[in-house]
């Protein structure tokens, strides 16, 4: 099969990602430059045991819900995999891809490493990764739309724009989701890419994906929300819209875990709160939600590989 000719506009995507990433780093630099190290240390010290406990609990809930992404995808593909393996494959793949970035490559590689021992083929891992990603985007879109309509006024204040524009963005998001639901409800749909066919989930499974994804995104956002300084008078619904927008900017930048981009966006959105305390909350969020699970994932992968080798030696 002849190679497809690269479009002359191929460089626009990487250029846009680089611009977003660099611009966010510049914004982050100017914000951090104004912060006193002593005040930053105080922000860490101000995090109560209750805040840290809640953050850890919501992190555990988020990663538990993420295992449902893989479970739904495996069911759609007709693969019977024990939940213990599903949980290991899901948790380690997301923990690694969140930290290193490039989820299709890093997350797919980890998934294949775990699932191949159960007879799952590389093409099935690729299909699984796509369906799991679809679950994330459907849930993200759903909860983003709901938060924009439910907390229009407060979101407009955070974004420093008109409520009408916020509602317009919500309406466009809702139309996109409804359009996709109508599309998959009116017949069997298949994603085709260069000879590779992936039957998309029907309406029932898609609604389940949306609910699961929305719950997972809400749990992840709650990790940061509970770490924010007390007395901020910020509703969770309006915070959720800002969090999702920051996630979208971070994803668009292709920076690992949205590093720098996510923080800069959240610091701007929450600029009415004390910078030092918000930055402290963001650093704690980065450690609790990204770094600790990443370290645990590496330990679990090492133990899993050791177990495989021991079993092979016994055989």
ABEGO torsion letter per residue (X at the ends): XBBBBBBAAAAAAAAAAAAAAAAAAAAAAAAAAABBAAAAAAAAAABBAAAAAAAAAAAAAAAAAAAAAAAAAAAAAGBBBBAAAAAAAAAAAAAAAAAAEGAAAAAAAAAAAAAAAAGBBAAAAAAAAAAAAAAAAAAAAAAAAAAAAAAAAAAAAAAGBBAAAAAAAAAAAAAAAAAAAAAAAAEBBBBBBGGBBBBBBBAAAAAAAAAAAAAAAAAAAAAAAAABBBGAGBBAAAAAAAAAAAAAAAAAAGBBGGBGAAAAAAAAAAAABBAAAAAAAAAAAAAAAAAAAAAAAAAAAAAAAAAAAAAAAAX
